[in-house]
Amino acid sequence: MSMSVDLDRLRALLARGAESDDLDFKVTWDPQRKAELIELCKDIAAMESLSAGGYIVVGADDQGAPSGKFTPEPARDFDEQRVRSKIASVLGEPINLSAALHNIESNDFLLIGVGPNVDGIRIMSKDGEHESRTVWRAGDVFVRRGTSSVRWNQHEARGVIERVIAARKEEWRRDILETVRAASPTFEPGGFVNVNVEMPAASFSAAVRELIRRGDEVGLDLLLRKTISNAVEVVDTATGKDARAVASELGDQLDRLDIIAALSARYPAGATFARVIEGYREIYEAVDEDFVSQPRRFPLGHKEVLMHLYAVGAVLVQERQWQDLAILVRLTPISTHGGYWKSLLRKAEVMVARAELLKDDEGTRTGVIEAAKAVTAHLFELIGERPPRDLTNLLVEFDVYRGIANAGRDENDKLGAYTNFALYYSTRSEPAFLTVLDDPLARAALFDGTDVQLAAVYRHMNKAALREAFAYNGWDGFENPRLVSFAGISDN
C-alpha cells in the first residue's frame, strides 16, 4: 500500500509540531550531495521497520515550521521517480516509497512517504559511505528509537518481529472479510451486518454506522463487549512481549472503541456512548497498578488510553457534543487509591509523565496534546473524514473544557486537571473559555456553579497556566477583553 503524500497529509504532519518515531523533519536536502543522500537513506531504512511506515518532511524545522532553507531547483530533481531512483541506488529494491513537492504560503516542502518493508526490516546490502566516513556496513539493520535512526539491538529485533505480526493482523482481517463476502453475498450495507469485531477498522466503522442507522442496539452491544474484552485480553497477556508491539495491538482495539464512541455521539444511539466510556474505564483498570507511584508493568498502556481519550475528546469538541464531553472528562478510574484519584485522565497523564513518555530523545518535553495528534488524525480518518486543519486547536480546547469541568469552585481548590493547554498561545484556547460563557448548553454540561465561581476557576486556570508556560513561551494570560473583564484580571 502506497503512502499518501498529498497536500492534506503534509498539512496534518506539519500540524503535529514535533518529530516522532514515524515523522522526521529535515531543514533541507540536496540529492546531489552524497552525504545528505546517505543520511536520508539511513532514516528511510529505519522507518521501514515501523509497522505502518513513516514520513520525512524536507523544508521544516524541528517544530514543523517552514525552515526557509529548502529550494528545490531544478524541480525535476525532486519528482517522485527521480527521488525514488536516488534512494533505490543506495538501498536497492523493493522499496515502498512515495514523494511529492508542495508549496504552502510560498514555502517549499518535499514530502516522502516510507511504507513498511515487506520483510519487516531492511538489511543493508552494501556499505553506506560518503567522503571519508562509513555510516553503515553491509548487514546492518536500522530502527527508529524515538526520533533517532539507530542500529537495532536484540530487544528491538524481537520487538520488530512482534510488531510485524501485530500489523499483519489487520491484513489478515481484510483477507478474512473478503472470504466472508465471497461466501455471503448478502454482506452488504443493505443486508446482513456482520458484527465480527475482527473485521478491518474501515469495515468496522461502516458496520457501526449501519448498526446505528438501523437502531440495532443488540448488534452494537455485541461489538462493544467484544472490543472491550479483546483490549483487556491484549493487556492481560502482555507479560514477556515487546511493549511497543503490545501497545500497537492495544491501539488497534482502542481504535475500534473510538469509532463506536465518535459515531454513537454523532448519531445518538441510546446509552451506547456512556457504555463506551465505561469500556475505557475497564481497559484502563487492566493497565493500571493501584498502589504505585509510577507504572512499572506497562507504561505505554497508560499512554495509549490517554491518547485515545484525547482523540475522542477532539471529535466531541468539533461536533459540540457537550453532554457526552462532560461524561468523558469526568470519568473516574476504578482504582482510586483510597479516593485520591478523582479523574482517570489525570491519573493516566501523571503516570505517563512519571514514566517520561512525553519527552523526545533530547529530554525536551513534548506534552500530551502533541502526543495525541497522530491518534486524533487517525480517528478522523476512521470515521470517514479528513483530519481538520485546526486539529491542534481542537485538542487544546478539549484540554480547557476538561479543566473547567473538573475544577473546584474557588481558587483554593485543586484544579483537578493539568493545564496542558498552557504550552500554546492564548488564541488557541480562548474560544473554549468563551464558549462556556456564551453557550448555555456547554455551560450546563460542564459547569453548574455561579458566574462568581466560574470567574474564580478562570483566574485559577490562568494563574496555573502562567506558571506552566513560563519556560515554554506559550500561554501569556487572557487576551480577549471579555475574558479579562469576566475573570477580574487587571494586569496580564
C-alpha positions as CSV (number, residue, x, y, z in Angstrom):
1,M,0.0,0.0,0.0
2,S,1.5,3.3,-1.1
3,M,1.8,6.1,1.5
4,S,-0.4,9.2,0.9
5,V,1.8,12.3,0.1
6,D,-0.9,14.8,-0.8
7,L,-1.2,18.3,0.5
8,D,-3.7,17.5,3.2
9,R,-1.3,14.8,4.5
10,L,1.5,17.3,4.6
11,R,-0.6,19.9,6.5
12,A,-1.6,17.3,9.0
13,L,2.1,16.2,9.6
14,L,3.3,19.8,10.0
15,A,0.5,20.4,12.4
16,R,1.9,17.8,14.8
17,G,4.6,20.4,15.6
18,A,7.2,17.8,16.7
19,E,9.1,14.8,15.4
20,S,8.2,11.2,16.4
21,D,9.3,7.7,15.5
22,D,7.2,7.9,12.3
23,L,7.9,11.5,11.4
24,D,11.2,13.2,10.7
25,F,11.7,16.9,9.8
26,K,14.7,18.0,7.7
27,V,15.7,21.6,7.2
28,T,16.8,20.9,3.6
29,W,18.1,18.1,1.4
30,D,20.3,18.2,-1.7
31,P,20.1,14.9,-3.7
32,Q,23.4,15.7,-5.4
33,R,25.3,15.7,-2.1
34,K,26.2,12.1,-1.3
35,A,26.5,12.7,2.5
36,E,22.9,14.0,2.6
37,L,21.7,11.1,0.4
38,I,23.3,8.5,2.7
39,E,21.9,10.1,5.9
40,L,18.4,10.3,4.3
41,C,18.6,6.6,3.3
42,K,19.5,5.6,6.9
43,D,16.3,7.3,8.1
44,I,14.3,5.6,5.4
45,A,15.7,2.2,6.2
46,A,14.8,2.8,9.9
47,M,11.3,3.8,9.1
48,E,10.8,0.7,7.0
49,S,10.9,-1.3,10.3
50,L,7.7,0.5,11.5
51,S,4.6,-1.5,11.1
52,A,2.8,1.5,9.5
53,G,5.8,3.2,7.9
54,G,6.5,6.8,8.4
55,Y,7.1,10.2,6.8
56,I,10.0,12.6,6.1
57,V,9.3,16.2,5.5
58,V,12.0,18.3,3.9
59,G,11.8,22.0,4.4
60,A,10.7,22.1,8.0
61,D,12.4,22.8,11.3
62,D,12.1,20.6,14.4
63,Q,8.7,22.2,15.3
64,G,7.2,21.7,11.8
65,A,7.6,25.4,10.8
66,P,9.0,26.3,7.4
67,S,12.8,26.3,7.5
68,G,13.1,28.7,4.6
69,K,16.3,26.8,3.6
70,F,14.9,24.3,1.1
71,T,15.0,25.4,-2.5
72,P,14.0,22.5,-4.9
73,E,15.9,23.6,-8.0
74,P,15.6,22.2,-10.6
75,A,12.2,20.9,-9.6
76,R,12.5,17.9,-11.8
77,D,15.3,16.5,-9.5
78,F,12.6,16.2,-6.8
79,D,9.8,14.4,-8.7
80,E,8.9,11.0,-7.3
81,Q,10.6,8.9,-9.9
82,R,14.0,10.7,-9.5
83,V,13.8,10.7,-5.7
84,R,12.9,7.0,-5.8
85,S,15.8,6.2,-8.2
86,K,18.3,8.0,-6.0
87,I,17.1,6.1,-2.9
88,A,17.0,2.8,-4.7
89,S,20.5,3.2,-6.0
90,V,21.7,3.1,-2.3
91,L,19.2,0.8,-0.7
92,G,18.1,-1.4,-3.6
93,E,14.6,-2.7,-4.4
94,P,11.9,-3.4,-3.4
95,I,11.1,-0.2,-1.7
96,N,7.7,1.3,-0.9
97,L,8.3,5.0,-1.3
98,S,6.2,7.9,-2.4
99,A,7.3,11.6,-2.8
100,A,5.7,14.9,-3.8
101,L,6.7,18.6,-3.8
102,H,4.3,21.0,-2.3
103,N,4.2,24.8,-1.7
104,I,2.4,26.3,1.3
105,E,2.3,30.1,1.5
106,S,5.4,30.4,-0.6
107,N,7.3,27.8,1.3
108,D,8.6,24.7,-0.4
109,F,8.3,21.2,1.1
110,L,9.2,17.7,-0.1
111,L,7.0,15.0,1.5
112,I,8.4,11.5,1.4
113,G,6.2,8.6,2.5
114,V,8.1,5.4,3.6
115,G,6.0,2.3,3.6
116,P,6.8,-0.7,5.8
117,N,9.3,-3.2,4.4
118,V,7.7,-6.3,3.0
119,D,10.0,-8.4,5.2
120,G,9.6,-6.2,8.3
121,I,13.2,-4.8,8.2
122,R,15.8,-3.8,5.7
123,I,19.2,-5.4,5.9
124,M,21.7,-3.1,4.3
125,S,23.0,-4.8,1.2
126,K,26.2,-2.8,0.9
127,D,28.3,-0.3,2.9
128,G,27.0,3.3,3.1
129,E,29.9,5.6,2.7
130,H,30.4,9.3,1.9
131,E,33.6,11.2,1.7
132,S,35.8,9.6,4.4
133,R,33.0,8.3,6.7
134,T,31.2,5.0,6.8
135,V,27.7,5.4,8.1
136,W,26.8,1.7,8.0
137,R,28.2,-1.6,6.9
138,A,26.5,-4.3,4.8
139,G,24.3,-6.4,7.1
140,D,23.4,-3.5,9.4
141,V,19.7,-3.0,10.4
142,F,18.4,0.3,11.5
143,V,15.3,1.0,13.5
144,R,13.6,4.1,14.9
145,R,14.4,4.7,18.6
146,G,12.3,7.8,19.5
147,T,13.2,10.4,16.9
148,S,16.6,8.8,16.0
149,S,17.6,6.2,13.5
150,V,19.9,3.7,15.2
151,R,21.2,0.1,14.7
152,W,19.0,-2.4,16.4
153,N,19.8,-4.4,19.4
154,Q,18.4,-7.8,20.5
155,H,15.5,-6.4,22.3
156,E,14.5,-4.2,19.3
157,A,14.9,-7.2,17.0
158,R,12.3,-9.1,19.0
159,G,10.1,-6.0,19.1
160,V,10.2,-5.6,15.4
161,I,9.1,-9.2,14.8
162,E,6.2,-8.8,17.2
163,R,5.2,-5.5,15.7
164,V,5.2,-7.1,12.2
165,I,2.9,-9.8,13.5
166,A,0.6,-7.2,15.1
167,A,0.5,-5.2,11.9
168,R,-0.2,-8.3,9.7
169,K,-3.4,-9.0,11.8
170,E,-5.1,-6.1,10.0
171,E,-4.2,-7.6,6.6
172,W,-5.5,-11.0,7.8
173,R,-8.7,-9.3,8.8
174,R,-9.1,-7.9,5.3
175,D,-8.4,-11.3,3.8
176,I,-11.0,-13.0,6.1
177,L,-13.5,-10.3,5.3
178,E,-13.1,-10.9,1.5
179,T,-13.6,-14.6,2.1
180,V,-16.8,-13.9,4.1
181,R,-18.0,-11.5,1.3
182,A,-17.5,-14.2,-1.3
183,A,-19.3,-16.8,0.8
184,S,-22.1,-14.5,1.9
185,P,-23.2,-12.1,-1.0
186,T,-25.7,-10.6,1.4
187,F,-22.9,-9.0,3.4
188,E,-23.7,-5.5,2.1
189,P,-24.9,-2.3,3.8
190,G,-28.5,-3.0,2.8
191,G,-28.4,-6.6,4.0
192,F,-26.8,-8.6,6.8
193,V,-24.4,-6.7,9.0
194,N,-21.6,-8.9,10.3
195,V,-20.9,-7.9,13.9
196,N,-17.4,-9.6,13.9
197,V,-15.0,-7.3,15.8
198,E,-12.1,-8.9,13.9
199,M,-13.1,-7.1,10.7
200,P,-10.6,-4.4,9.5
201,A,-11.0,-1.0,11.0
202,A,-12.5,0.7,7.9
203,S,-15.2,-2.0,7.6
204,F,-15.7,-1.9,11.4
205,S,-16.6,1.8,11.1
206,A,-19.1,1.1,8.3
207,A,-20.7,-1.7,10.3
208,V,-21.0,0.6,13.4
209,R,-22.6,3.3,11.3
210,E,-25.1,0.8,9.7
211,L,-26.0,-0.7,13.1
212,I,-26.7,2.8,14.5
213,R,-28.8,3.6,11.4
214,R,-30.9,0.6,12.0
215,G,-31.2,1.1,15.7
216,D,-29.7,-2.3,16.3
217,E,-28.7,-1.9,20.0
218,V,-28.0,-5.7,20.3
219,G,-25.5,-5.6,17.4
220,L,-23.8,-2.5,18.9
221,D,-23.7,-4.1,22.3
222,L,-22.1,-7.2,20.9
223,L,-19.4,-5.1,19.1
224,L,-18.8,-3.1,22.2
225,R,-18.5,-6.1,24.6
226,K,-16.1,-8.0,22.3
227,T,-14.0,-4.9,21.6
228,I,-13.5,-4.2,25.3
229,S,-12.9,-7.9,26.0
230,N,-10.2,-8.1,23.3
231,A,-8.5,-5.0,24.6
232,V,-8.4,-6.3,28.1
233,E,-7.0,-9.6,26.8
234,V,-4.2,-7.8,25.0
235,V,-3.2,-6.2,28.3
236,D,-3.6,-9.3,30.4
237,T,-1.3,-11.3,28.1
238,A,1.3,-8.6,27.6
239,T,3.9,-10.1,30.0
240,G,7.1,-11.1,28.2
241,K,6.1,-9.4,25.0
242,D,7.6,-6.3,23.4
243,A,5.9,-3.3,24.9
244,R,5.6,-1.4,21.7
245,A,4.1,-4.4,19.9
246,V,1.5,-4.8,22.7
247,A,0.8,-1.1,22.6
248,S,0.2,-1.4,18.9
249,E,-2.3,-4.2,19.4
250,L,-4.0,-2.3,22.2
251,G,-4.1,0.8,19.9
252,D,-5.9,-1.3,17.3
253,Q,-8.6,-2.3,19.8
254,L,-8.9,1.3,21.1
255,D,-9.3,2.5,17.5
256,R,-12.5,0.4,17.3
257,L,-13.7,1.7,20.7
258,D,-13.0,5.2,19.4
259,I,-15.1,4.6,16.4
260,I,-18.1,3.5,18.4
261,A,-17.7,6.4,20.8
262,A,-17.4,9.0,18.0
263,L,-20.3,7.6,15.9
264,S,-22.6,7.0,18.8
265,A,-22.1,10.6,19.9
266,R,-22.7,11.9,16.4
267,Y,-25.8,9.8,15.7
268,P,-27.4,9.4,19.2
269,A,-27.7,5.7,19.9
270,G,-29.4,5.4,23.3
271,A,-27.0,4.9,26.1
272,T,-24.2,3.5,23.9
273,F,-21.8,6.4,24.4
274,A,-21.9,6.1,28.2
275,R,-21.3,2.4,27.9
276,V,-18.3,3.0,25.6
277,I,-16.8,5.4,28.2
278,E,-17.2,2.7,30.8
279,G,-15.3,0.5,28.4
280,Y,-12.3,2.8,28.5
281,R,-12.5,2.6,32.3
282,E,-12.4,-1.2,32.3
283,I,-9.5,-1.3,29.9
284,Y,-7.6,1.2,32.0
285,E,-8.2,-0.9,35.1
286,A,-6.4,-3.7,33.3
287,V,-3.4,-1.4,32.6
288,D,-3.4,0.2,36.0
289,E,-1.5,-0.7,39.1
290,D,-3.3,0.9,42.1
291,F,-0.7,1.4,44.8
292,V,2.3,2.6,42.8
293,S,3.9,6.0,42.4
294,Q,4.8,5.3,38.8
295,P,3.9,2.5,36.3
296,R,6.2,-0.5,36.0
297,R,4.3,-3.2,34.2
298,F,3.1,-1.5,31.1
299,P,3.6,2.3,31.0
300,L,2.8,2.5,27.3
301,G,-0.7,1.2,28.2
302,H,-1.4,4.3,30.2
303,K,-0.3,6.4,27.3
304,E,-2.4,4.5,24.8
305,V,-5.6,5.0,26.8
306,L,-4.8,8.7,27.4
307,M,-4.1,9.4,23.7
308,H,-7.3,7.7,22.6
309,L,-9.5,9.6,25.1
310,Y,-8.0,12.9,23.9
311,A,-8.8,11.9,20.3
312,V,-12.4,11.2,21.2
313,G,-12.5,14.4,23.1
314,A,-11.3,16.4,20.0
315,V,-14.1,14.8,17.9
316,L,-16.7,15.8,20.6
317,V,-15.4,19.3,20.7
318,Q,-15.7,19.7,16.9
319,E,-19.3,18.4,17.0
320,R,-20.2,20.3,20.1
321,Q,-21.5,17.3,21.9
322,W,-21.4,18.9,25.4
323,Q,-23.2,16.2,27.4
324,D,-21.0,13.4,26.0
325,L,-17.9,15.6,26.6
326,A,-18.9,16.0,30.2
327,I,-19.2,12.2,30.6
328,L,-15.8,11.7,29.1
329,V,-13.8,14.4,31.1
330,R,-15.4,13.4,34.4
331,L,-14.6,9.7,34.0
332,T,-13.1,8.3,37.2
333,P,-10.7,5.3,37.5
334,I,-11.9,2.1,39.1
335,S,-8.8,2.1,41.3
336,T,-8.8,5.5,43.0
337,H,-6.1,4.8,45.6
338,G,-8.5,5.4,48.5
339,G,-10.2,8.3,46.8
340,Y,-7.0,10.1,45.9
341,W,-7.5,9.8,42.1
342,K,-10.8,11.5,41.1
343,S,-10.1,11.6,37.4
344,L,-8.9,8.8,35.1
345,L,-7.4,11.3,32.6
346,R,-5.4,12.9,35.5
347,K,-4.2,9.6,36.8
348,A,-3.2,8.5,33.3
349,E,-1.3,11.6,32.4
350,V,0.6,11.6,35.7
351,M,1.7,8.0,35.2
352,V,2.7,8.8,31.6
353,A,4.7,11.8,32.7
354,R,6.4,9.9,35.5
355,A,7.4,7.2,33.0
356,E,8.9,10.0,30.9
357,L,6.9,9.1,27.9
358,L,6.2,12.8,27.0
359,K,9.8,13.7,26.1
360,D,11.8,13.4,22.9
361,D,15.3,11.9,22.7
362,E,16.9,15.2,23.9
363,G,14.7,15.2,27.0
364,T,12.6,18.1,25.8
365,R,9.0,17.9,26.9
366,T,6.5,17.4,24.1
367,G,3.3,17.3,26.1
368,V,0.0,15.4,26.0
369,I,-1.5,17.4,23.2
370,E,1.4,16.9,20.8
371,A,1.5,13.2,21.6
372,A,-2.3,12.9,20.9
373,K,-2.2,14.4,17.4
374,A,-1.4,11.3,15.4
375,V,-4.1,9.2,17.1
376,T,-6.6,12.0,16.7
377,A,-5.9,12.4,13.0
378,H,-6.2,8.7,12.6
379,L,-9.6,8.7,14.3
380,F,-11.0,11.3,11.9
381,E,-9.9,9.2,9.0
382,L,-11.5,6.1,10.5
383,I,-14.9,7.8,10.8
384,G,-14.6,8.9,7.2
385,E,-13.2,12.5,7.4
386,R,-10.0,14.2,6.6
387,P,-8.1,15.4,9.7
388,P,-9.2,19.0,10.3
389,R,-6.6,21.7,9.8
390,D,-7.4,23.0,13.3
391,L,-6.5,19.7,14.9
392,T,-4.2,21.4,17.5
393,N,-7.0,23.8,18.4
394,L,-9.5,21.1,19.0
395,L,-7.1,19.3,21.4
396,V,-6.2,22.5,23.2
397,E,-9.9,23.4,23.6
398,F,-10.7,19.9,24.9
399,D,-8.0,20.3,27.5
400,V,-9.6,23.6,28.6
401,Y,-13.1,22.1,28.8
402,R,-11.6,19.2,30.8
403,G,-10.0,21.7,33.3
404,I,-13.2,23.7,33.7
405,A,-15.4,20.6,34.2
406,N,-13.0,19.2,36.9
407,A,-12.3,22.4,38.7
408,G,-13.4,23.2,42.2
409,R,-15.5,26.3,42.9
410,D,-12.8,28.7,44.1
411,E,-9.1,29.5,43.8
412,N,-8.2,27.5,46.8
413,D,-9.4,24.2,45.4
414,K,-7.2,22.0,43.2
415,L,-7.9,22.3,39.5
416,G,-8.3,18.6,39.1
417,A,-6.7,18.7,35.7
418,Y,-3.2,19.7,34.4
419,T,-3.0,22.8,32.2
420,N,-1.6,21.1,29.1
421,F,-3.1,24.0,27.1
422,A,-0.5,26.3,28.6
423,L,2.1,25.2,26.1
424,Y,0.2,27.0,23.4
425,Y,-0.6,30.7,22.8
426,S,-3.8,32.0,24.3
427,T,-5.6,32.4,21.0
428,R,-5.9,28.7,20.6
429,S,-7.6,28.1,24.0
430,E,-9.7,31.3,24.5
431,P,-12.5,30.1,22.2
432,A,-13.2,27.3,24.8
433,F,-13.3,29.7,27.7
434,L,-15.7,32.0,25.7
435,T,-17.9,29.0,24.7
436,V,-18.6,28.2,28.3
437,L,-19.6,31.8,28.8
438,D,-21.8,32.1,25.7
439,D,-23.3,28.7,25.1
440,P,-25.9,27.8,27.7
441,L,-25.8,24.1,26.7
442,A,-22.0,23.9,27.2
443,R,-22.3,25.8,30.5
444,A,-25.0,23.5,31.8
445,A,-23.0,20.4,30.9
446,L,-19.5,21.5,32.0
447,F,-20.0,23.8,35.0
448,D,-23.0,24.2,37.3
449,G,-21.7,26.9,39.5
450,T,-22.4,30.7,39.6
451,D,-20.7,33.3,37.5
452,V,-18.6,34.3,40.5
453,Q,-17.5,30.7,41.0
454,L,-16.7,30.3,37.2
455,A,-14.7,33.6,37.3
456,A,-12.7,32.1,40.2
457,V,-12.0,29.0,38.2
458,Y,-10.8,31.1,35.2
459,R,-8.4,33.1,37.4
460,H,-7.1,29.8,38.9
461,M,-6.6,28.3,35.5
462,N,-4.9,31.4,34.2
463,K,-2.5,31.5,37.2
464,A,-1.6,27.8,36.8
465,A,-1.1,28.2,33.1
466,L,1.2,31.1,33.5
467,R,3.4,29.1,35.9
468,E,3.4,26.2,33.4
469,A,4.1,28.3,30.4
470,F,7.0,30.2,31.9
471,A,9.7,28.1,30.3
472,Y,7.8,27.3,27.0
473,N,6.7,30.7,25.6
474,G,3.1,29.6,25.4
475,W,0.2,30.9,27.4
476,D,0.6,34.5,28.3
477,G,-2.7,35.2,30.1
478,F,-6.1,36.1,28.8
479,E,-6.0,38.5,25.8
480,N,-9.7,38.7,24.9
481,P,-11.2,41.8,26.7
482,R,-14.3,39.9,27.7
483,L,-12.3,37.2,29.4
484,V,-10.1,39.7,31.1
485,S,-13.1,41.6,32.4
486,F,-15.1,38.4,33.4
487,A,-12.2,36.9,35.3
488,G,-11.4,40.2,37.0
489,I,-7.8,40.2,35.9
490,S,-6.5,43.7,35.8
491,D,-2.9,43.1,34.8
492,N,-2.0,40.5,32.3
